[in-house]
């Protein structure tokens, strides 16, 4: 390697010299932990898969690397949009992967939550007199705001409400940065303000929220719920008159759930149980659309989706219809 | 391991080239073989077992298929004089068995893969099987002398620039370089520049424009507007091209860094005026292989029009099978075959020569449609997609103007892709690659690509599926 620099007379080796200089600079200063973490992670995953394969040979016989690569590709997808948030989850994914397991048995709210969750899922047979759902038309959403991740982006693009309702949706949005995410100012669209600022300027009649899938790789169900509670409280503070609908995280297909990364339907269920507990059923309600998009295995119906995570455009209407049938009119 | 991974770029490449550089010329093949096997086995050592088995078996088959020494004339005379001798019959039988065995193994893995059983296709099997067949047939024909060195044959079959997705080459194209090649800083630098260009095509263009194709699938074909369906097909066409073209540039670049001159796999295919021409410029080395070992032995175009049409049919049928066993590939190959046959008739009228733009429009309409047959394995879905492209299938929840949004979002990539399809891009590269400014741009491109890869993870090459 040194040889090529010695012969660098007349700038003949300019390219190689610059290449090395740039490389050394890059390795030293630009995100070195990522560079070294990625291959180490690969080796780690490989070793883990190997030992795993030895324990349970019968699992699938699928090739180790192919499986891993697929996972990696899937992980990359949610962040294709614009935000870098998922990449954090991406790297920390393998480490926190096991986090949901120990907590599964010790979700504090679980007992208190079940009943309200049931009313969310089965509105007709709900506890008498508690929540009365009404069927509404599209104009119900004229003073509504939708906040959420790529799923809400799908609702924006294919729900047919883009003219009616307001959407604060961004691919890769997480609860952790929800309030700080910027949106165009209603008065002056060229200016960007945070969602928190926007909510303090402008009052909405209804607010529909759905976030939670992108942050499954970071933190635990407890930290997620803690942050979610904080955000809900803040929104309640800023929007005292709005009806707030907390939507349960939409599940992924059973196949996608079994793929072996941090996104699992079990993890979603744990989080949804927690979310259901945030409803006071006076001004804040919990809605779970999963029954209309899931199959008997408890995951998203495979024909409804290409990537196992996002509903195809034509099935977004089913989700919208569910919301229209579950409006609370005070 | 794949080229566009951090492990390859930042660890394998420097370590390998330092080792390769310090190895004395005589032993460079050893280093290259060892490096290639490591490259191949990394992450999936099981595949290596099959590759090694195949290599050793075919090495001995090659020894038995050849006759005489290195004297081709002697070989030719021997065959002429002993056409039906016992030795000749034995050789013919051996060749048939070898071809059947290699193709059988390939078919076995493809069928298992198609049925969703087994461990998936071993990496690059379609490519290295064809390499091996080419060697065996050439030895049988006496076009190359049998190789007595397992190491050299091993390098020919498995050298890491080519093992994943070609280019597929004949033994005599690299025979000289295998025996004696020069490893110079000039070649290293030239190769690295080419590699960088390929990496940029893959990471900054193919992967970016591929997101649109991914979006189209996420939306669901039923809900695409006609414009969006065409835009999606166009996006896939560009993604596939720059993915495979980028890979091929990287392969040729790596080859040059090592001291090999590998052939180019593409010659601006989207500038072609007919489908015939397109496939003489697309994946050239595969086309050549089929031409040399299937089309020409069957008589090529020398036995009358009807026979030519049949020969073409067989070539395209086999090409379809090579890509995959799902019926969509047969449709893909069938449509192309039909186009080519019709074009042959059209060519006699010399009608196309009178128009300048029309043939290009024809190509840009036909090729994206055929790529959809190539990309969508589910026949019902394929029907829906084509139906949406031509407005036959009634859409569900279609958002008018979706394609305008997409065009706004991906317009820049489309612009760059179109430029990349023209001779202009190549001229630009040639003109500036040795200037200071051009070199600086390439250096920055390389490290920018590495940065992108660390940010978003790598995306396997599309032709690794075949």
Interface residues (C-beta under 8 A of the other chain):
Chain A: X1 X3 X4 X7 X11 X13 X14 X15 X16 X18 X19 X22 X23 X26 X27 X30 X31 X34 X35 X38 X39 X42 X46 X61 X62 X63 X64 X65 X66 X68 X69 X72 X73 X75 X76 X77 X79 X80 X84 X87 X90 X157 X158 X160 X305 X306 X307 X310 X312 X313 X314 X315 X316 X317
Chain B: X6 X7 X10 X11 X18 X21 X43 X44 X46 X47 X118 X119 X120 X185 X188 X189 X192 X193 X211 X214 X217 X218 X219 X220 X222 X223 X396 X397 X398 X399 X402 X436 X439 X440 X442 X443 X444 X446 X447 X450 X451 X454 X455 X456 X457 X458 X459 X460
